[in-house]
């Protein structure tokens, strides 16, 4: 297993779309069980979500992308961009 950090930036004016798909997104993430290390939104200066950060264990980047492509946020075209990097937890 490899660990990846995924940094997603929402498109402008997408809060309504994010909130409408939130429960489906969370259900999708829960299927990872112990392979989901961390998940949560980034916030703008007003405290509203404007992106997502995920830390996930996956066999490889190809399998991770398959999982991400099934995510309701991705399927609804919420994100402006998605950055995937290898990650090493120290603490």
PyMOL Python script that loads the backbone (N, CA, C, O; Angstrom):
from pymol import cmd

cmd.read_pdbstr("""\
ATOM      1  N   UNK A   1       0.835  -1.192   0.000  1.00  0.00           N
ATOM      2  CA  UNK A   1       0.000   0.000   0.000  1.00  0.00           C
ATOM      3  C   UNK A   1       0.874   1.247   0.000  1.00  0.00           C
ATOM      4  O   UNK A   1       1.916   1.308   0.652  1.00  0.00           O
ATOM      5  N   UNK A   2       0.417   2.225  -0.745  1.00  0.00           N
ATOM      6  CA  UNK A   2       1.075   3.530  -0.768  1.00  0.00           C
ATOM      7  C   UNK A   2       0.095   4.550  -0.195  1.00  0.00           C
ATOM      8  O   UNK A   2      -1.120   4.359  -0.239  1.00  0.00           O
ATOM      9  N   UNK A   3       0.639   5.622   0.336  1.00  0.00           N
ATOM     10  CA  UNK A   3      -0.200   6.685   0.886  1.00  0.00           C
ATOM     11  C   UNK A   3      -0.120   7.897  -0.028  1.00  0.00           C
ATOM     12  O   UNK A   3       0.958   8.290  -0.476  1.00  0.00           O
ATOM     13  N   UNK A   4      -1.287   8.484  -0.296  1.00  0.00           N
ATOM     14  CA  UNK A   4      -1.386   9.646  -1.184  1.00  0.00           C
ATOM     15  C   UNK A   4      -2.135  10.771  -0.489  1.00  0.00           C
ATOM     16  O   UNK A   4      -3.053  10.531   0.295  1.00  0.00           O
ATOM     17  N   UNK A   5      -1.734  12.002  -0.785  1.00  0.00           N
ATOM     18  CA  UNK A   5      -2.503  13.168  -0.386  1.00  0.00           C
ATOM     19  C   UNK A   5      -3.154  13.721  -1.649  1.00  0.00           C
ATOM     20  O   UNK A   5      -2.509  13.868  -2.687  1.00  0.00           O
ATOM     21  N   UNK A   6      -4.422  14.019  -1.538  1.00  0.00           N
ATOM     22  CA  UNK A   6      -5.194  14.546  -2.667  1.00  0.00           C
ATOM     23  C   UNK A   6      -5.696  15.926  -2.266  1.00  0.00           C
ATOM     24  O   UNK A   6      -6.394  16.078  -1.264  1.00  0.00           O
ATOM     25  N   UNK A   7      -5.335  16.925  -3.054  1.00  0.00           N
ATOM     26  CA  UNK A   7      -5.732  18.303  -2.782  1.00  0.00           C
ATOM     27  C   UNK A   7      -6.629  18.756  -3.932  1.00  0.00           C
ATOM     28  O   UNK A   7      -6.207  18.805  -5.087  1.00  0.00           O
ATOM     29  N   UNK A   8      -7.874  19.085  -3.591  1.00  0.00           N
ATOM     30  CA  UNK A   8      -8.870  19.455  -4.591  1.00  0.00           C
ATOM     31  C   UNK A   8      -9.305  20.897  -4.365  1.00  0.00           C
ATOM     32  O   UNK A   8      -9.547  21.312  -3.232  1.00  0.00           O
ATOM     33  N   UNK A   9      -9.399  21.644  -5.438  1.00  0.00           N
ATOM     34  CA  UNK A   9      -9.849  23.027  -5.373  1.00  0.00           C
ATOM     35  C   UNK A   9     -11.197  23.140  -6.092  1.00  0.00           C
ATOM     36  O   UNK A   9     -11.325  22.780  -7.262  1.00  0.00           O
ATOM     37  N   UNK A  10     -12.192  23.644  -5.369  1.00  0.00           N
ATOM     38  CA  UNK A  10     -13.521  23.803  -5.959  1.00  0.00           C
ATOM     39  C   UNK A  10     -13.522  24.876  -7.041  1.00  0.00           C
ATOM     40  O   UNK A  10     -12.734  25.821  -7.007  1.00  0.00           O
ATOM     41  N   UNK A  11     -14.425  24.705  -8.000  1.00  0.00           N
ATOM     42  CA  UNK A  11     -14.678  25.773  -8.965  1.00  0.00           C
ATOM     43  C   UNK A  11     -15.389  26.911  -8.243  1.00  0.00           C
ATOM     44  O   UNK A  11     -15.989  26.699  -7.189  1.00  0.00           O
ATOM     45  N   UNK A  12     -15.326  28.096  -8.793  1.00  0.00           N
ATOM     46  CA  UNK A  12     -15.999  29.243  -8.186  1.00  0.00           C
ATOM     47  C   UNK A  12     -17.509  29.016  -8.148  1.00  0.00           C
ATOM     48  O   UNK A  12     -18.092  28.372  -9.021  1.00  0.00           O
ATOM     49  N   UNK A  13     -18.113  29.570  -7.103  1.00  0.00           N
ATOM     50  CA  UNK A  13     -19.578  29.524  -6.938  1.00  0.00           C
ATOM     51  C   UNK A  13     -20.139  28.103  -6.969  1.00  0.00           C
ATOM     52  O   UNK A  13     -21.179  27.857  -7.578  1.00  0.00           O
ATOM     53  N   UNK A  14     -19.453  27.178  -6.317  1.00  0.00           N
ATOM     54  CA  UNK A  14     -19.878  25.778  -6.360  1.00  0.00           C
ATOM     55  C   UNK A  14     -20.356  25.244  -5.012  1.00  0.00           C
ATOM     56  O   UNK A  14     -20.553  24.038  -4.861  1.00  0.00           O
ATOM     57  N   UNK A  15     -20.543  26.123  -4.035  1.00  0.00           N
ATOM     58  CA  UNK A  15     -20.946  25.676  -2.706  1.00  0.00           C
ATOM     59  C   UNK A  15     -22.277  24.920  -2.740  1.00  0.00           C
ATOM     60  O   UNK A  15     -22.424  23.902  -2.064  1.00  0.00           O
ATOM     61  N   UNK A  16     -23.224  25.397  -3.502  1.00  0.00           N
ATOM     62  CA  UNK A  16     -24.533  24.747  -3.602  1.00  0.00           C
ATOM     63  C   UNK A  16     -24.390  23.312  -4.134  1.00  0.00           C
ATOM     64  O   UNK A  16     -25.016  22.384  -3.622  1.00  0.00           O
ATOM     65  N   UNK A  17     -23.564  23.149  -5.160  1.00  0.00           N
ATOM     66  CA  UNK A  17     -23.311  21.823  -5.738  1.00  0.00           C
ATOM     67  C   UNK A  17     -22.621  20.919  -4.715  1.00  0.00           C
ATOM     68  O   UNK A  17     -22.959  19.741  -4.592  1.00  0.00           O
ATOM     69  N   UNK A  18     -21.657  21.474  -3.984  1.00  0.00           N
ATOM     70  CA  UNK A  18     -20.938  20.720  -2.951  1.00  0.00           C
ATOM     71  C   UNK A  18     -21.918  20.213  -1.895  1.00  0.00           C
ATOM     72  O   UNK A  18     -21.921  19.028  -1.564  1.00  0.00           O
ATOM     73  N   UNK A  19     -22.741  21.105  -1.374  1.00  0.00           N
ATOM     74  CA  UNK A  19     -23.672  20.726  -0.312  1.00  0.00           C
ATOM     75  C   UNK A  19     -24.714  19.721  -0.793  1.00  0.00           C
ATOM     76  O   UNK A  19     -25.117  18.837  -0.036  1.00  0.00           O
ATOM     77  N   UNK A  20     -25.150  19.849  -2.035  1.00  0.00           N
ATOM     78  CA  UNK A  20     -26.150  18.930  -2.588  1.00  0.00           C
ATOM     79  C   UNK A  20     -25.610  17.505  -2.726  1.00  0.00           C
ATOM     80  O   UNK A  20     -26.384  16.549  -2.713  1.00  0.00           O
ATOM     81  N   UNK A  21     -24.300  17.356  -2.856  1.00  0.00           N
ATOM     82  CA  UNK A  21     -23.686  16.038  -3.073  1.00  0.00           C
ATOM     83  C   UNK A  21     -22.912  15.524  -1.867  1.00  0.00           C
ATOM     84  O   UNK A  21     -22.318  14.447  -1.925  1.00  0.00           O
ATOM     85  N   UNK A  22     -22.913  16.276  -0.787  1.00  0.00           N
ATOM     86  CA  UNK A  22     -22.081  15.974   0.379  1.00  0.00           C
ATOM     87  C   UNK A  22     -22.338  14.577   0.960  1.00  0.00           C
ATOM     88  O   UNK A  22     -21.393  13.820   1.181  1.00  0.00           O
ATOM     89  N   UNK A  23     -23.592  14.232   1.205  1.00  0.00           N
ATOM     90  CA  UNK A  23     -23.896  12.937   1.831  1.00  0.00           C
ATOM     91  C   UNK A  23     -23.451  11.765   0.953  1.00  0.00           C
ATOM     92  O   UNK A  23     -22.944  10.767   1.466  1.00  0.00           O
ATOM     93  N   UNK A  24     -23.633  11.876  -0.348  1.00  0.00           N
ATOM     94  CA  UNK A  24     -23.184  10.822  -1.269  1.00  0.00           C
ATOM     95  C   UNK A  24     -21.660  10.741  -1.281  1.00  0.00           C
ATOM     96  O   UNK A  24     -21.091   9.650  -1.336  1.00  0.00           O
ATOM     97  N   UNK A  25     -21.000  11.905  -1.230  1.00  0.00           N
ATOM     98  CA  UNK A  25     -19.535  11.960  -1.170  1.00  0.00           C
ATOM     99  C   UNK A  25     -19.036  11.255   0.093  1.00  0.00           C
ATOM    100  O   UNK A  25     -18.119  10.436   0.025  1.00  0.00           O
ATOM    101  N   UNK A  26     -19.630  11.567   1.234  1.00  0.00           N
ATOM    102  CA  UNK A  26     -19.210  10.950   2.495  1.00  0.00           C
ATOM    103  C   UNK A  26     -19.439   9.437   2.485  1.00  0.00           C
ATOM    104  O   UNK A  26     -18.607   8.679   2.984  1.00  0.00           O
ATOM    105  N   UNK A  27     -20.544   9.008   1.929  1.00  0.00           N
ATOM    106  CA  UNK A  27     -20.813   7.562   1.828  1.00  0.00           C
ATOM    107  C   UNK A  27     -19.760   6.873   0.968  1.00  0.00           C
ATOM    108  O   UNK A  27     -19.310   5.772   1.282  1.00  0.00           O
ATOM    109  N   UNK A  28     -19.378   7.526  -0.108  1.00  0.00           N
ATOM    110  CA  UNK A  28     -18.337   6.975  -0.988  1.00  0.00           C
ATOM    111  C   UNK A  28     -17.013   6.851  -0.235  1.00  0.00           C
ATOM    112  O   UNK A  28     -16.342   5.823  -0.326  1.00  0.00           O
ATOM    113  N   UNK A  29     -16.637   7.885   0.501  1.00  0.00           N
ATOM    114  CA  UNK A  29     -15.384   7.838   1.260  1.00  0.00           C
ATOM    115  C   UNK A  29     -15.400   6.736   2.308  1.00  0.00           C
ATOM    116  O   UNK A  29     -14.376   6.097   2.546  1.00  0.00           O
ATOM    117  N   UNK A  30     -16.537   6.507   2.930  1.00  0.00           N
ATOM    118  CA  UNK A  30     -16.640   5.486   3.985  1.00  0.00           C
ATOM    119  C   UNK A  30     -16.361   4.085   3.460  1.00  0.00           C
ATOM    120  O   UNK A  30     -16.026   3.193   4.239  1.00  0.00           O
ATOM    121  N   UNK A  31     -16.493   3.875   2.159  1.00  0.00           N
ATOM    122  CA  UNK A  31     -16.207   2.545   1.597  1.00  0.00           C
ATOM    123  C   UNK A  31     -14.718   2.199   1.695  1.00  0.00           C
ATOM    124  O   UNK A  31     -14.339   1.032   1.585  1.00  0.00           O
ATOM    125  N   UNK A  32     -13.889   3.202   1.899  1.00  0.00           N
ATOM    126  CA  UNK A  32     -12.444   2.962   2.036  1.00  0.00           C
ATOM    127  C   UNK A  32     -12.081   2.332   3.381  1.00  0.00           C
ATOM    128  O   UNK A  32     -11.029   1.708   3.520  1.00  0.00           O
ATOM    129  N   UNK A  33     -12.949   2.500   4.354  1.00  0.00           N
ATOM    130  CA  UNK A  33     -12.739   1.997   5.717  1.00  0.00           C
ATOM    131  C   UNK A  33     -11.384   2.441   6.253  1.00  0.00           C
ATOM    132  O   UNK A  33     -11.120   3.642   6.318  1.00  0.00           O
ATOM    133  N   UNK A  34     -10.514   1.504   6.641  1.00  0.00           N
ATOM    134  CA  UNK A  34      -9.239   1.858   7.274  1.00  0.00           C
ATOM    135  C   UNK A  34      -8.236   2.493   6.309  1.00  0.00           C
ATOM    136  O   UNK A  34      -7.210   3.012   6.750  1.00  0.00           O
ATOM    137  N   UNK A  35      -8.509   2.463   5.013  1.00  0.00           N
ATOM    138  CA  UNK A  35      -7.588   3.082   4.049  1.00  0.00           C
ATOM    139  C   UNK A  35      -7.795   4.590   3.906  1.00  0.00           C
ATOM    140  O   UNK A  35      -7.028   5.268   3.222  1.00  0.00           O
ATOM    141  N   UNK A  36      -8.831   5.104   4.554  1.00  0.00           N
ATOM    142  CA  UNK A  36      -9.034   6.548   4.603  1.00  0.00           C
ATOM    143  C   UNK A  36      -8.363   7.060   5.871  1.00  0.00           C
ATOM    144  O   UNK A  36      -8.814   6.773   6.980  1.00  0.00           O
ATOM    145  N   UNK A  37      -7.290   7.814   5.703  1.00  0.00           N
ATOM    146  CA  UNK A  37      -6.516   8.316   6.835  1.00  0.00           C
ATOM    147  C   UNK A  37      -7.082   9.635   7.341  1.00  0.00           C
ATOM    148  O   UNK A  37      -7.182   9.854   8.548  1.00  0.00           O
ATOM    149  N   UNK A  38      -7.451  10.513   6.414  1.00  0.00           N
ATOM    150  CA  UNK A  38      -7.930  11.848   6.764  1.00  0.00           C
ATOM    151  C   UNK A  38      -8.765  12.388   5.611  1.00  0.00           C
ATOM    152  O   UNK A  38      -8.461  12.137   4.445  1.00  0.00           O
ATOM    153  N   UNK A  39      -9.801  13.119   5.936  1.00  0.00           N
ATOM    154  CA  UNK A  39     -10.614  13.769   4.906  1.00  0.00           C
ATOM    155  C   UNK A  39     -11.276  14.997   5.509  1.00  0.00           C
ATOM    156  O   UNK A  39     -11.749  14.967   6.645  1.00  0.00           O
ATOM    157  N   UNK A  40     -11.304  16.065   4.745  1.00  0.00           N
ATOM    158  CA  UNK A  40     -11.992  17.261   5.208  1.00  0.00           C
ATOM    159  C   UNK A  40     -11.878  18.381   4.193  1.00  0.00           C
ATOM    160  O   UNK A  40     -11.063  18.331   3.272  1.00  0.00           O
ATOM    161  N   UNK A  41     -12.720  19.402   4.381  1.00  0.00           N
ATOM    162  CA  UNK A  41     -12.712  20.524   3.443  1.00  0.00           C
ATOM    163  C   UNK A  41     -11.659  21.572   3.807  1.00  0.00           C
ATOM    164  O   UNK A  41     -11.299  21.735   4.973  1.00  0.00           O
ATOM    165  N   UNK A  42     -11.183  22.266   2.797  1.00  0.00           N
ATOM    166  CA  UNK A  42     -10.441  23.500   3.041  1.00  0.00           C
ATOM    167  C   UNK A  42     -11.504  24.600   3.114  1.00  0.00           C
ATOM    168  O   UNK A  42     -12.597  24.457   2.566  1.00  0.00           O
ATOM    169  N   UNK A  43     -11.168  25.693   3.794  1.00  0.00           N
ATOM    170  CA  UNK A  43     -12.147  26.743   4.023  1.00  0.00           C
ATOM    171  C   UNK A  43     -11.667  28.086   3.491  1.00  0.00           C
ATOM    172  O   UNK A  43     -10.474  28.386   3.525  1.00  0.00           O
ATOM    173  N   UNK A  44     -12.602  28.890   3.002  1.00  0.00           N
ATOM    174  CA  UNK A  44     -12.252  30.247   2.585  1.00  0.00           C
ATOM    175  C   UNK A  44     -12.233  31.161   3.816  1.00  0.00           C
ATOM    176  O   UNK A  44     -12.447  30.694   4.935  1.00  0.00           O
ATOM    177  N   UNK A  45     -11.983  32.436   3.618  1.00  0.00           N
ATOM    178  CA  UNK A  45     -11.852  33.358   4.753  1.00  0.00           C
ATOM    179  C   UNK A  45     -13.156  33.517   5.536  1.00  0.00           C
ATOM    180  O   UNK A  45     -13.139  33.978   6.677  1.00  0.00           O
ATOM    181  N   UNK A  46     -14.287  33.137   4.931  1.00  0.00           N
ATOM    182  CA  UNK A  46     -15.580  33.213   5.613  1.00  0.00           C
ATOM    183  C   UNK A  46     -15.956  31.909   6.314  1.00  0.00           C
ATOM    184  O   UNK A  46     -17.005  31.817   6.951  1.00  0.00           O
ATOM    185  N   UNK A  47     -15.083  30.897   6.189  1.00  0.00           N
ATOM    186  CA  UNK A  47     -15.335  29.617   6.823  1.00  0.00           C
ATOM    187  C   UNK A  47     -16.167  28.649   6.002  1.00  0.00           C
ATOM    188  O   UNK A  47     -16.589  27.607   6.504  1.00  0.00           O
ATOM    189  N   UNK A  48     -16.406  28.989   4.739  1.00  0.00           N
ATOM    190  CA  UNK A  48     -17.159  28.094   3.853  1.00  0.00           C
ATOM    191  C   UNK A  48     -16.207  27.169   3.107  1.00  0.00           C
ATOM    192  O   UNK A  48     -15.096  27.578   2.767  1.00  0.00           O
ATOM    193  N   UNK A  49     -16.621  25.925   2.844  1.00  0.00           N
ATOM    194  CA  UNK A  49     -15.768  24.999   2.109  1.00  0.00           C
ATOM    195  C   UNK A  49     -15.445  25.517   0.709  1.00  0.00           C
ATOM    196  O   UNK A  49     -16.307  26.054   0.014  1.00  0.00           O
ATOM    197  N   UNK A  50     -14.171  25.342   0.308  1.00  0.00           N
ATOM    198  CA  UNK A  50     -13.757  25.739  -1.044  1.00  0.00           C
ATOM    199  C   UNK A  50     -12.809  24.719  -1.660  1.00  0.00           C
ATOM    200  O   UNK A  50     -12.132  25.012  -2.646  1.00  0.00           O
ATOM    201  N   UNK A  51     -12.759  23.527  -1.084  1.00  0.00           N
ATOM    202  CA  UNK A  51     -11.902  22.469  -1.592  1.00  0.00           C
ATOM    203  C   UNK A  51     -11.905  21.294  -0.634  1.00  0.00           C
ATOM    204  O   UNK A  51     -12.624  21.292   0.365  1.00  0.00           O
ATOM    205  N   UNK A  52     -11.104  20.307  -0.945  1.00  0.00           N
ATOM    206  CA  UNK A  52     -11.022  19.103  -0.116  1.00  0.00           C
ATOM    207  C   UNK A  52      -9.583  18.628  -0.018  1.00  0.00           C
ATOM    208  O   UNK A  52      -8.790  18.797  -0.945  1.00  0.00           O
ATOM    209  N   UNK A  53      -9.263  18.032   1.120  1.00  0.00           N
ATOM    210  CA  UNK A  53      -7.988  17.343   1.296  1.00  0.00           C
ATOM    211  C   UNK A  53      -8.300  15.933   1.771  1.00  0.00           C
ATOM    212  O   UNK A  53      -9.080  15.729   2.701  1.00  0.00           O
ATOM    213  N   UNK A  54      -7.679  14.974   1.117  1.00  0.00           N
ATOM    214  CA  UNK A  54      -7.839  13.567   1.476  1.00  0.00           C
ATOM    215  C   UNK A  54      -6.455  12.955   1.627  1.00  0.00           C
ATOM    216  O   UNK A  54      -5.537  13.289   0.878  1.00  0.00           O
ATOM    217  N   UNK A  55      -6.309  12.077   2.577  1.00  0.00           N
ATOM    218  CA  UNK A  55      -5.110  11.235   2.667  1.00  0.00           C
ATOM    219  C   UNK A  55      -5.613   9.800   2.667  1.00  0.00           C
ATOM    220  O   UNK A  55      -6.364   9.384   3.550  1.00  0.00           O
ATOM    221  N   UNK A  56      -5.182   9.054   1.656  1.00  0.00           N
ATOM    222  CA  UNK A  56      -5.729   7.728   1.382  1.00  0.00           C
ATOM    223  C   UNK A  56      -4.596   6.732   1.121  1.00  0.00           C
ATOM    224  O   UNK A  56      -3.625   7.044   0.432  1.00  0.00           O
ATOM    225  N   UNK A  57      -4.738   5.535   1.680  1.00  0.00           N
ATOM    226  CA  UNK A  57      -3.869   4.414   1.320  1.00  0.00           C
ATOM    227  C   UNK A  57      -4.490   3.715   0.119  1.00  0.00           C
ATOM    228  O   UNK A  57      -5.686   3.423   0.108  1.00  0.00           O
ATOM    229  N   UNK A  58      -3.672   3.452  -0.888  1.00  0.00           N
ATOM    230  CA  UNK A  58      -4.156   2.764  -2.085  1.00  0.00           C
ATOM    231  C   UNK A  58      -3.026   1.895  -2.637  1.00  0.00           C
ATOM    232  O   UNK A  58      -1.847   2.141  -2.379  1.00  0.00           O
ATOM    233  N   UNK A  59      -3.410   0.881  -3.396  1.00  0.00           N
ATOM    234  CA  UNK A  59      -2.415  -0.009  -3.991  1.00  0.00           C
ATOM    235  C   UNK A  59      -1.461   0.758  -4.891  1.00  0.00           C
ATOM    236  O   UNK A  59      -0.251   0.534  -4.871  1.00  0.00           O
ATOM    237  N   UNK A  60      -2.027   1.670  -5.685  1.00  0.00           N
ATOM    238  CA  UNK A  60      -1.214   2.490  -6.588  1.00  0.00           C
ATOM    239  C   UNK A  60      -2.051   3.679  -7.066  1.00  0.00           C
ATOM    240  O   UNK A  60      -3.235   3.790  -6.749  1.00  0.00           O
ATOM    241  N   UNK A  61      -1.425   4.542  -7.818  1.00  0.00           N
ATOM    242  CA  UNK A  61      -2.092   5.762  -8.282  1.00  0.00           C
ATOM    243  C   UNK A  61      -3.228   5.461  -9.261  1.00  0.00           C
ATOM    244  O   UNK A  61      -4.230   6.175  -9.284  1.00  0.00           O
ATOM    245  N   UNK A  62      -3.078   4.429 -10.052  1.00  0.00           N
ATOM    246  CA  UNK A  62      -4.122   4.057 -11.013  1.00  0.00           C
ATOM    247  C   UNK A  62      -5.398   3.667 -10.266  1.00  0.00           C
ATOM    248  O   UNK A  62      -6.487   4.122 -10.615  1.00  0.00           O
ATOM    249  N   UNK A  63      -5.264   2.831  -9.246  1.00  0.00           N
ATOM    250  CA  UNK A  63      -6.428   2.410  -8.458  1.00  0.00           C
ATOM    251  C   UNK A  63      -7.027   3.590  -7.706  1.00  0.00           C
ATOM    252  O   UNK A  63      -8.247   3.689  -7.582  1.00  0.00           O
ATOM    253  N   UNK A  64      -6.187   4.478  -7.205  1.00  0.00           N
ATOM    254  CA  UNK A  64      -6.670   5.672  -6.517  1.00  0.00           C
ATOM    255  C   UNK A  64      -7.505   6.531  -7.463  1.00  0.00           C
ATOM    256  O   UNK A  64      -8.578   7.004  -7.086  1.00  0.00           O
ATOM    257  N   UNK A  65      -7.022   6.735  -8.684  1.00  0.00           N
ATOM    258  CA  UNK A  65      -7.767   7.539  -9.656  1.00  0.00           C
ATOM    259  C   UNK A  65      -9.109   6.889 -10.007  1.00  0.00           C
ATOM    260  O   UNK A  65     -10.102   7.589 -10.204  1.00  0.00           O
ATOM    261  N   UNK A  66      -9.143   5.565 -10.084  1.00  0.00           N
ATOM    262  CA  UNK A  66     -10.416   4.872 -10.338  1.00  0.00           C
ATOM    263  C   UNK A  66     -11.408   5.162  -9.220  1.00  0.00           C
ATOM    264  O   UNK A  66     -12.585   5.423  -9.470  1.00  0.00           O
ATOM    265  N   UNK A  67     -10.918   5.114  -7.976  1.00  0.00           N
ATOM    266  CA  UNK A  67     -11.774   5.423  -6.829  1.00  0.00           C
ATOM    267  C   UNK A  67     -12.255   6.870  -6.882  1.00  0.00           C
ATOM    268  O   UNK A  67     -13.441   7.143  -6.699  1.00  0.00           O
ATOM    269  N   UNK A  68     -11.337   7.784  -7.131  1.00  0.00           N
ATOM    270  CA  UNK A  68     -11.689   9.207  -7.178  1.00  0.00           C
ATOM    271  C   UNK A  68     -12.698   9.503  -8.288  1.00  0.00           C
ATOM    272  O   UNK A  68     -13.600  10.320  -8.104  1.00  0.00           O
ATOM    273  N   UNK A  69     -12.553   8.855  -9.418  1.00  0.00           N
ATOM    274  CA  UNK A  69     -13.468   9.099 -10.541  1.00  0.00           C
ATOM    275  C   UNK A  69     -14.897   8.658 -10.247  1.00  0.00           C
ATOM    276  O   UNK A  69     -15.827   9.080 -10.935  1.00  0.00           O
ATOM    277  N   UNK A  70     -15.084   7.815  -9.236  1.00  0.00           N
ATOM    278  CA  UNK A  70     -16.420   7.391  -8.828  1.00  0.00           C
ATOM    279  C   UNK A  70     -17.004   8.293  -7.742  1.00  0.00           C
ATOM    280  O   UNK A  70     -18.174   8.157  -7.385  1.00  0.00           O
ATOM    281  N   UNK A  71     -16.197   9.207  -7.219  1.00  0.00           N
ATOM    282  CA  UNK A  71     -16.654  10.107  -6.162  1.00  0.00           C
ATOM    283  C   UNK A  71     -17.719  11.063  -6.702  1.00  0.00           C
ATOM    284  O   UNK A  71     -17.543  11.633  -7.779  1.00  0.00           O
ATOM    285  N   UNK A  72     -18.815  11.244  -5.972  1.00  0.00           N
ATOM    286  CA  UNK A  72     -19.869  12.161  -6.438  1.00  0.00           C
ATOM    287  C   UNK A  72     -19.369  13.580  -6.716  1.00  0.00           C
ATOM    288  O   UNK A  72     -19.851  14.217  -7.652  1.00  0.00           O
ATOM    289  N   UNK A  73     -18.437  14.083  -5.946  1.00  0.00           N
ATOM    290  CA  UNK A  73     -17.901  15.427  -6.215  1.00  0.00           C
ATOM    291  C   UNK A  73     -17.204  15.469  -7.574  1.00  0.00           C
ATOM    292  O   UNK A  73     -17.358  16.435  -8.322  1.00  0.00           O
ATOM    293  N   UNK A  74     -16.454  14.445  -7.888  1.00  0.00           N
ATOM    294  CA  UNK A  74     -15.754  14.386  -9.179  1.00  0.00           C
ATOM    295  C   UNK A  74     -16.771  14.201 -10.306  1.00  0.00           C
ATOM    296  O   UNK A  74     -16.682  14.864 -11.339  1.00  0.00           O
ATOM    297  N   UNK A  75     -17.727  13.312 -10.109  1.00  0.00           N
ATOM    298  CA  UNK A  75     -18.739  13.045 -11.138  1.00  0.00           C
ATOM    299  C   UNK A  75     -19.602  14.273 -11.436  1.00  0.00           C
ATOM    300  O   UNK A  75     -20.091  14.447 -12.552  1.00  0.00           O
ATOM    301  N   UNK A  76     -19.780  15.116 -10.422  1.00  0.00           N
ATOM    302  CA  UNK A  76     -20.573  16.339 -10.606  1.00  0.00           C
ATOM    303  C   UNK A  76     -19.712  17.521 -11.055  1.00  0.00           C
ATOM    304  O   UNK A  76     -20.194  18.650 -11.145  1.00  0.00           O
ATOM    305  N   UNK A  77     -18.433  17.250 -11.335  1.00  0.00           N
ATOM    306  CA  UNK A  77     -17.531  18.272 -11.866  1.00  0.00           C
ATOM    307  C   UNK A  77     -17.376  19.471 -10.917  1.00  0.00           C
ATOM    308  O   UNK A  77     -17.373  20.625 -11.346  1.00  0.00           O
ATOM    309  N   UNK A  78     -17.248  19.168  -9.622  1.00  0.00           N
ATOM    310  CA  UNK A  78     -17.124  20.201  -8.598  1.00  0.00           C
ATOM    311  C   UNK A  78     -15.757  20.885  -8.618  1.00  0.00           C
ATOM    312  O   UNK A  78     -15.647  22.080  -8.343  1.00  0.00           O
ATOM    313  N   UNK A  79     -14.718  20.113  -8.945  1.00  0.00           N
ATOM    314  CA  UNK A  79     -13.364  20.618  -8.758  1.00  0.00           C
ATOM    315  C   UNK A  79     -12.777  21.316  -9.973  1.00  0.00           C
ATOM    316  O   UNK A  79     -12.956  20.901 -11.118  1.00  0.00           O
ATOM    317  N   UNK A  80     -12.068  22.397  -9.668  1.00  0.00           N
ATOM    318  CA  UNK A  80     -11.300  23.136 -10.680  1.00  0.00           C
ATOM    319  C   UNK A  80     -10.035  22.352 -11.016  1.00  0.00           C
ATOM    320  O   UNK A  80      -9.643  22.248 -12.178  1.00  0.00           O
ATOM    321  N   UNK A  81      -9.407  21.805  -9.984  1.00  0.00           N
ATOM    322  CA  UNK A  81      -8.240  20.946 -10.201  1.00  0.00           C
ATOM    323  C   UNK A  81      -8.073  19.977  -9.042  1.00  0.00           C
ATOM    324  O   UNK A  81      -8.566  20.204  -7.937  1.00  0.00           O
ATOM    325  N   UNK A  82      -7.363  18.887  -9.327  1.00  0.00           N
ATOM    326  CA  UNK A  82      -7.070  17.852  -8.341  1.00  0.00           C
ATOM    327  C   UNK A  82      -5.583  17.530  -8.432  1.00  0.00           C
ATOM    328  O   UNK A  82      -5.073  17.181  -9.497  1.00  0.00           O
ATOM    329  N   UNK A  83      -4.905  17.651  -7.310  1.00  0.00           N
ATOM    330  CA  UNK A  83      -3.474  17.353  -7.236  1.00  0.00           C
ATOM    331  C   UNK A  83      -3.304  16.100  -6.384  1.00  0.00           C
ATOM    332  O   UNK A  83      -3.813  16.026  -5.266  1.00  0.00           O
ATOM    333  N   UNK A  84      -2.585  15.117  -6.920  1.00  0.00           N
ATOM    334  CA  UNK A  84      -2.312  13.870  -6.201  1.00  0.00           C
ATOM    335  C   UNK A  84      -0.806  13.753  -6.015  1.00  0.00           C
ATOM    336  O   UNK A  84      -0.041  13.827  -6.977  1.00  0.00           O
ATOM    337  N   UNK A  85      -0.387  13.568  -4.759  1.00  0.00           N
ATOM    338  CA  UNK A  85       1.042  13.421  -4.465  1.00  0.00           C
ATOM    339  C   UNK A  85       1.246  12.239  -3.514  1.00  0.00           C
ATOM    340  O   UNK A  85       0.377  11.912  -2.706  1.00  0.00           O
ATOM    341  N   UNK A  86       2.408  11.614  -3.632  1.00  0.00           N
ATOM    342  CA  UNK A  86       2.799  10.608  -2.661  1.00  0.00           C
ATOM    343  C   UNK A  86       2.951  11.293  -1.308  1.00  0.00           C
ATOM    344  O   UNK A  86       3.343  12.457  -1.237  1.00  0.00           O
ATOM    345  N   UNK A  87       2.640  10.569  -0.234  1.00  0.00           N
ATOM    346  CA  UNK A  87       2.659  11.161   1.094  1.00  0.00           C
ATOM    347  C   UNK A  87       3.296  10.186   2.071  1.00  0.00           C
ATOM    348  O   UNK A  87       3.103   8.974   1.974  1.00  0.00           O
ATOM    349  N   UNK A  88       4.052  10.727   3.007  1.00  0.00           N
ATOM    350  CA  UNK A  88       4.650   9.915   4.060  1.00  0.00           C
ATOM    351  C   UNK A  88       4.294  10.514   5.399  1.00  0.00           C
ATOM    352  O   UNK A  88       4.657  11.652   5.696  1.00  0.00           O
ATOM    353  N   UNK A  89       3.583   9.751   6.208  1.00  0.00           N
ATOM    354  CA  UNK A  89       3.211  10.208   7.539  1.00  0.00           C
ATOM    355  C   UNK A  89       4.413  10.021   8.471  1.00  0.00           C
ATOM    356  O   UNK A  89       4.985   8.935   8.556  1.00  0.00           O
ATOM    357  N   UNK A  90       4.778  11.090   9.159  1.00  0.00           N
ATOM    358  CA  UNK A  90       5.866  11.026  10.124  1.00  0.00           C
ATOM    359  C   UNK A  90       5.295  11.017  11.540  1.00  0.00           C
ATOM    360  O   UNK A  90       5.736  10.225  12.374  1.00  0.00           O
ATOM    361  N   UNK A  91       4.348  11.862  11.818  1.00  0.00           N
ATOM    362  CA  UNK A  91       3.678  11.897  13.123  1.00  0.00           C
ATOM    363  C   UNK A  91       2.197  11.712  12.939  1.00  0.00           C
ATOM    364  O   UNK A  91       1.449  11.710  13.917  1.00  0.00           O
TER     365      UNK A  91
END
""", "prot")
cmd.dss("prot")
cmd.show_as("cartoon", "prot")
cmd.util.cbc("prot")
cmd.orient("prot")
